[in-house]
Amino acid sequence: VQLQASGGGLVQAGGSLRLSCAASGRTRSMYTVGWFRQRPGKEREFVAAVSGSAGSTYYADAVKGRFTISGDNAKNTVYLQMNSLKPEDTAVYYCAASYRGWSPDLIHEYDSWGQGTLVTVSS
């Protein structure tokens, strides 16, 4: 599976952005699609995930209530709607796919990664 992330940019605090993750290739084998982020000087961390079969979702506490993950199976695309953005949300955001099952926040369970898209939130 090849993943292409897009939609990053510069936004003021309190604003919104929508990230997209377009998948191609063996998309039917994807079980979970997740978003991770890497903030400056920090390790990559889990943000949100959605399962392809049941549509289950899971969020990191830091984004719960502000971010929404969703999928469009017809377009093989997963979205991350980010509202009420804060300066601490500034990061490179990555999407990833797992073929193994539902362990949404475990980074080592993901098999394919897209390139990152930079989100910058100004105060």
ABEGO torsion letter per residue (X at the ends): XBBBBBGBEBBBBGBBBBBBBBBBEBAAABABBBBBBBBBGBBBBBABBBBAAAGBBBBBAAABGABBBBBBAAAGBBBBBBBGBBAAABBBBBBBBBAAEBBAABAAABABBBBBBBBBBBX
